């Protein structure tokens, strides 16, 4: 009986280790995907600063 309990206990520990490993891989994958998305997102957006604006053509028309 104790041998069976040891086998069951070892199987549970193995399952917990596997579950923890899967959770870790998922967490790392999600973090990598977030970083990749952020790096691509920032490259695509280019904001103009005030010096790059064209002058207003209607500024002196009244």
PEBEL-V376677 format. One record per pair of residues at least 12 apart in sequence whose C-alpha atoms are under 6 Angstrom apart, sorted by the first residue. I is the first residue (numbers start at 1). GAP is how many residues later the second one is. D is the distance in whole Angstrom. If there is no record, write none. Layout:
{{I;GAP;D} {I;GAP;D}}
This chain:
none
